[in-house]
Amino acid sequence: MKVALVYDRVNKWGGAERILLALQSIFPDAPLFTSVYDEKKAVWADNFELKTSFLQKIHFFRSRHEFLAGIMPIAFESFDFSDFDLVISVTSESAKGIITSPKTRHICLCLTPTRYLWSGYRDYFKNPVFKFITRPLVSYLRMWDKIASYRPDEYIAISQTVASRIKKYYEQESTIIYPPILESLEKLMDLPAQNIEQKNYFLVVSRLSRHTAYKRVDLAIRAAKRTGVFLIVIGDGKDKQYFKNMADENVAFLGNVDDNTLVSYYKNAKALIFPGKEDFGLVMAEAQRAGTPVIAYRAGGAREIVKEGVTGEFFDKQSVESLSSVLKSFKRSRYNTSTCVNNGKRFSQDFFEQKLKEFMNKYL
């Protein structure tokens, strides 16, 4: 069976990109089709056979995808998949809109229905002037997105949260298969952790961008400022300086780190703080697999990953007060490391592969 993978754009690193690497381990010969590719920001994709759209010729777009929304539908409709038996699109935007022939099956692994058009519309279009100016474009994109949502033959949702959105916005049924922790990362979690000089710290692992404001890294920084707890932030992004400017000396920014270092910081942390509302939240699964409890906002995928009072805690409002209250009362000794590890094992590469094969056997 000849398989192709499709992804919205290859110009960053995060949870979706880890899913693509998991799929590559299952389908090592599958080429990856995408709108644009920035080799400097996506070194993880070096081993893929990349097939880019005509947008790749315009260098400006490779790292500024926010300007591409109106052109993305055309880019993905331009690809030819006639030589493939199966296409798997991994998408939170336009990749599901590819056009395939009747003999080519199309499975959409949906990260979420296009956020800025549907569930996150109010967050992205808070400015009334910007909202008014972009109204015709948004209307067009919503119409196209709804039409494109009928092109996949089957949907896989990465969480119950996403499955509910697929039903609400696309009127489609889906099968839930949780994303996996990278196999290489999971192997490191079974080894002794490196020594970390800093002790007694909380941890945030996230991309640092105001364009992904739903991640609410600012909330963790402000809560650390209020409570005085030491916070380590791992991750990078174009707005890193913006977040550094709002932090006090009790917040350290490490940027991107290698997997060995990441696992060591997971293992030695008092807890991972997850202040955003994510569709799934793979870093929570990683922290749990490393044996670390999670403090998460009670929404989205967190409710499917964290077991309250057993492998972590929730705070109920996305406010400094709500998160600070949990940080002040948090005691690491209440949580059993082995219980957290076993909870994290639900998100292994082997389990993901097993569920995906069961899905394919059923629907293909």
PyMOL commands that set and color helices and strands:
alter all, ss='L'
color gray80, all
select helices_A, chain A and resi 15-26+43-45+54-57+59-62+65-67+72-77+95-97+121-124+128-133+135-148+160-170+183-189+210-215+217-227+240-245+259-268+282-289+302-305+320-329+332-334+337-347+349-363
alter helices_A, ss='H'
color red, helices_A
select strands_A, chain A and resi 3-7+32-34+50-52+86-91+105-110+154-157+175-176+201-205+230-234+251-255+271-274+294-297+312-315
alter strands_A, ss='S'
color yellow, strands_A
deselect
rebuild
show_as cartoon
